[in-house]
């Protein structure tokens, strides 16, 4: 009896897959009527999220973030620079978001993904406007030397909500960051002291005697929602993003203060209540992600 049923089960599965490909909106709307999504999630629930700090040994700070299948690798490299005349006692942060062809079949070799510079700019604006990092703390010698933090984020799997995962990986990487040991050389210039060369620090005047953590405030976290008719779907997959038009990304800091709202194109929002509902979902998400980040930091300290 079981053997007889197998071809029918396979046929039904193939028919369902064909229906999903040919009529994606109708397929998803059938699920929405039951307040559930094809992957089994409730409409307002984000995908399972994991964080691993210290993913890149050669970086000063790094993290691997996964939201569902969407995967981001963030790495920070610190370099000494001469501060600008306009801000002699401040350092700088440079952020680049990369989408190599391995992350999605939509990204072609030799052609930069159009969304990459947009996300880079959005990340930079969010991190700076949130007040997470006081750039004055990156100053070494006023007017002469300061830190430049190069943050590179690589998308390894682009399965929706790219900004959310990229921002999470960036915040986690800065949480893991250890500022290198530096000293003044005979010419009065700031030089890095290698980890295995503690003797050099004794011969030169140290600026900081040991690696230090960067003080972070108001950590920003985000949640992207898809709005379809009267439904709000949190943390969309790439499939959901490809067939629905209205997106809203809410960024709140760790004190639940609004940092930004971003709605890239699509139809206008019919009701302001939809925005409030998205903010409420983001508040819940911030609580979840804060706990995940704290657990990752605790695991790193134990190791």
C-alpha positions as CSV (number, residue, x, y, z in Angstrom):
1,X,0.0,0.0,0.0
2,X,2.8,2.4,0.9
3,X,4.6,1.7,-2.4
4,X,1.4,2.5,-4.3
5,X,1.0,5.9,-2.6
6,X,4.6,7.1,-3.3
7,X,4.0,8.0,-7.0
8,X,0.9,10.0,-6.0
9,X,2.8,11.8,-3.3
10,X,5.6,12.6,-5.7
11,X,3.0,13.8,-8.3
12,X,1.3,16.0,-5.8
13,X,4.6,17.5,-4.7
14,X,5.6,18.3,-8.3
15,X,2.2,19.9,-8.9
16,X,2.6,22.0,-5.8
17,X,6.0,23.1,-6.9
18,X,4.8,23.9,-10.4
19,X,1.9,26.0,-8.9
20,X,4.4,27.8,-6.7
21,X,6.5,28.7,-9.7
22,X,3.7,29.6,-12.1
23,X,1.4,31.5,-9.6
24,X,3.7,32.7,-6.8
25,X,1.3,35.4,-5.5
26,X,-1.6,33.0,-5.3
27,X,0.5,30.4,-3.7
28,X,1.6,32.7,-0.9
29,X,-1.8,34.2,-0.5
30,X,-3.2,30.8,0.2
31,X,-0.8,30.5,3.1
32,X,-1.5,34.1,4.3
33,X,-5.2,33.2,4.6
34,X,-4.1,30.7,7.2
35,X,-1.7,33.2,8.9
36,X,1.3,31.1,8.1
37,X,4.1,31.2,5.6
38,X,5.5,28.5,3.3
39,X,8.4,27.9,5.6
40,X,6.1,27.3,8.6
41,X,6.7,30.7,10.3
42,X,4.0,32.9,11.7
43,X,3.7,36.2,9.8
44,X,5.5,38.3,12.4
45,X,8.2,35.9,13.2
46,X,11.8,36.2,12.1
47,X,14.0,33.3,11.0
48,X,16.3,31.5,13.3
49,X,19.4,33.7,14.0
50,X,22.9,32.7,15.0
51,X,26.1,34.7,15.6
52,X,29.7,33.7,15.9
53,X,32.4,36.2,16.9
54,X,36.0,36.0,15.9
55,X,35.3,34.3,12.6
56,X,38.3,35.9,10.9
57,X,41.5,35.3,12.9
58,X,43.5,38.0,10.9
59,X,41.0,40.7,11.6
60,X,40.9,43.0,14.6
61,X,37.2,42.3,15.0
62,X,34.9,39.9,13.1
63,X,31.6,38.1,13.2
64,X,29.6,35.7,11.1
65,X,25.8,36.3,11.2
66,X,23.1,34.1,9.9
67,X,19.4,34.9,9.6
68,X,17.8,31.8,8.2
69,X,20.0,31.1,5.1
70,X,21.1,34.7,4.7
71,X,24.7,34.8,5.8
72,X,27.1,37.7,6.4
73,X,30.7,37.8,7.3
74,X,32.0,41.0,8.7
75,X,35.6,41.9,9.4
76,X,37.3,45.0,10.8
77,X,40.9,46.1,10.1
78,X,42.3,49.0,12.1
79,X,44.9,51.3,10.6
80,X,46.5,54.5,11.8
81,X,45.7,57.6,9.8
82,X,46.2,61.4,10.0
83,X,42.9,63.0,11.1
84,X,41.4,65.7,9.0
85,X,41.8,69.4,9.8
86,X,38.0,69.6,10.3
87,X,38.0,66.9,12.9
88,X,41.5,66.7,14.4
89,X,40.4,64.6,17.4
90,X,38.2,62.1,15.6
91,X,38.9,58.8,13.8
92,X,36.9,57.5,10.8
93,X,34.9,54.4,9.8
94,X,34.8,53.2,6.2
95,X,32.2,50.5,5.3
96,X,32.0,48.4,2.2
97,X,29.4,45.8,1.5
98,X,30.3,43.1,-1.0
99,X,28.1,40.6,-2.9
100,X,30.3,38.0,-4.7
101,X,28.6,35.8,-7.3
102,X,28.5,32.9,-4.9
103,X,25.8,34.6,-2.8
104,X,23.1,34.5,-5.4
105,X,22.4,33.3,-8.9
106,X,21.2,36.9,-9.6
107,X,24.7,38.3,-9.1
108,X,26.9,37.9,-12.2
109,X,30.7,37.6,-12.3
110,X,32.3,40.9,-13.2
111,X,29.1,42.9,-12.6
112,X,28.8,44.5,-9.2
113,X,25.4,44.0,-7.6
114,X,23.3,47.2,-7.9
115,X,22.1,46.9,-4.3
116,X,25.7,46.6,-2.8
117,X,26.5,50.4,-2.8
118,X,23.0,51.1,-1.5
119,X,23.4,48.8,1.5
120,X,26.9,50.2,2.1
121,X,25.5,53.7,2.3
122,X,22.6,52.6,4.5
123,X,24.9,50.8,6.9
124,X,27.2,53.8,7.2
125,X,24.4,56.2,7.8
126,X,22.8,53.9,10.4
127,X,26.0,53.2,12.4
128,X,27.0,56.9,12.4
129,X,23.6,58.3,13.2
130,X,22.8,55.8,15.9
131,X,25.7,57.1,18.0
132,X,26.9,53.6,18.5
133,X,30.5,54.7,18.1
134,X,32.0,58.0,19.5
135,X,34.6,58.8,16.8
136,X,36.6,60.8,19.4
137,X,37.4,57.5,21.0
138,X,39.3,56.6,17.9
139,X,41.7,59.5,18.4
140,X,45.3,58.6,19.4
141,X,47.1,62.0,19.3
142,X,45.0,65.0,18.5
143,X,45.7,66.4,15.1
144,X,48.4,63.8,14.4
145,X,47.1,60.3,14.6
146,X,43.7,58.5,14.8
147,X,42.3,55.1,14.0
148,X,40.6,54.3,10.6
149,X,38.3,51.3,11.0
150,X,37.8,49.5,7.7
151,X,34.7,47.4,7.9
152,X,34.1,44.9,5.1
153,X,31.0,42.8,5.0
154,X,30.7,39.9,2.6
155,X,27.3,38.4,1.7
156,X,27.8,34.7,1.5
157,X,24.2,33.8,0.9
158,X,21.5,36.3,-0.1
159,X,18.2,34.9,0.9
160,X,16.4,38.1,1.9
161,X,16.6,40.8,4.5
162,X,20.2,41.6,3.5
163,X,20.4,44.9,5.4
164,X,19.2,43.3,8.6
165,X,21.8,40.6,8.5
166,X,24.6,43.0,7.4
167,X,23.8,45.4,10.2
168,X,23.8,42.6,12.8
169,X,27.2,41.3,11.6
170,X,28.6,44.8,11.7
171,X,27.4,45.4,15.3
172,X,28.7,42.0,16.3
173,X,32.1,42.7,14.7
174,X,32.4,46.0,16.5
175,X,31.4,44.2,19.8
176,X,34.3,41.8,19.1
177,X,36.8,44.5,18.1
178,X,40.0,44.8,20.0
179,X,42.0,48.0,19.3
180,X,45.7,47.1,18.7
181,X,48.6,48.1,20.8
182,X,50.5,51.2,19.4
183,X,53.5,53.3,20.5
184,X,55.5,56.4,19.5
185,X,58.7,55.7,17.5
186,X,61.8,57.8,17.6
187,X,60.4,60.1,14.9
188,X,57.3,60.8,16.9
189,X,55.1,58.7,14.7
190,X,52.5,56.1,15.8
191,X,53.4,52.5,15.0
192,X,51.7,49.2,15.6
193,X,53.2,46.8,18.0
194,X,52.9,43.2,16.7
195,X,51.3,40.7,19.1
196,X,54.5,38.7,19.3
197,X,56.8,41.7,19.9
198,X,56.2,42.9,23.4
199,X,59.8,43.8,23.8
200,X,59.5,46.6,21.3
201,X,56.9,48.3,23.5
202,X,59.4,48.5,26.3
203,X,61.8,50.4,24.1
204,X,59.3,52.9,22.8
205,X,56.7,55.1,24.5
206,X,53.4,53.2,24.5
207,X,50.2,55.0,23.6
208,X,48.1,52.1,24.9
209,X,49.8,49.3,26.8
210,X,47.3,46.5,25.9
211,X,44.5,45.8,23.4
212,X,41.4,47.7,24.4
213,X,37.7,47.2,23.6
214,X,35.8,50.0,21.9
215,X,33.0,51.5,24.0
216,X,29.7,51.0,22.2
217,X,26.5,52.9,22.9
218,X,23.0,52.6,21.5
219,X,23.5,49.5,19.4
220,X,21.3,49.6,16.3
221,X,19.3,46.6,15.1
222,X,16.8,46.4,12.3
223,X,13.8,44.5,11.0
224,X,12.6,44.5,7.4
225,X,8.9,43.9,6.8
226,X,7.0,43.2,3.7
227,X,3.5,44.6,3.4
228,X,1.1,42.8,1.2
229,X,-2.6,43.9,1.2
230,X,-3.5,43.7,4.9
231,X,-0.7,41.4,5.9
232,X,2.7,42.3,7.4
233,X,5.5,39.7,7.0
234,X,8.6,40.1,9.1
235,X,12.1,39.1,7.9
236,X,11.2,38.2,4.3
237,X,13.0,35.5,2.3
238,X,14.3,36.4,-1.1
239,X,11.3,34.6,-2.7
240,X,8.9,36.8,-0.7
241,X,10.9,39.9,-1.6
242,X,10.8,39.0,-5.3
243,X,7.0,38.8,-5.5
244,X,5.9,41.6,-3.1
245,X,6.4,45.3,-3.7
246,X,6.2,47.2,-0.4
247,X,9.1,47.0,2.1
248,X,9.7,48.9,5.3
249,X,12.9,48.6,7.3
250,X,12.8,49.9,10.9
251,X,16.0,50.5,12.8
252,X,15.8,50.9,16.6
253,X,18.7,51.2,19.0
254,X,19.2,49.1,22.1
255,X,17.0,51.5,24.1
256,X,14.2,51.1,21.6
257,X,14.6,54.6,20.3
258,X,13.8,55.0,16.6
259,X,17.0,55.5,14.5
260,X,15.5,55.4,11.0
261,X,12.7,54.2,8.7
262,X,13.5,53.2,5.2
263,X,11.0,52.4,2.5
264,X,12.7,51.8,-0.9
265,X,10.1,52.4,-3.5
266,X,6.9,50.4,-4.0
267,X,3.3,51.6,-3.4
268,X,2.6,54.0,-0.6
269,X,1.4,52.9,2.8
270,X,-2.3,53.1,3.1
271,X,-2.4,53.3,6.9
272,X,0.0,54.8,9.4
273,X,-1.0,51.9,11.7
274,X,1.1,49.6,9.4
275,X,4.2,51.6,10.3
276,X,3.3,51.3,14.0
277,X,2.8,47.6,13.7
278,X,6.2,47.3,12.0
279,X,7.8,49.2,14.8
280,X,6.2,47.0,17.4
281,X,7.5,43.9,15.6
282,X,11.0,45.5,15.5
283,X,10.9,46.1,19.3
284,X,10.3,42.4,19.8
285,X,13.1,41.6,17.4
286,X,15.5,43.9,19.1
287,X,15.0,42.0,22.4
288,X,15.7,38.7,20.6
289,X,18.8,39.9,18.8
290,X,20.2,41.6,21.9
291,X,20.0,38.2,23.7
292,X,21.7,36.4,20.8
293,X,24.5,39.0,20.8
294,X,25.0,38.8,24.5
295,X,25.2,35.0,24.4
296,X,27.8,35.2,21.6
297,X,29.9,37.6,23.6
298,X,29.6,35.4,26.7
299,X,30.6,32.3,24.7
300,X,33.6,34.2,23.3
301,X,34.7,35.2,26.8
302,X,34.5,31.6,28.0
303,X,36.6,30.4,25.1
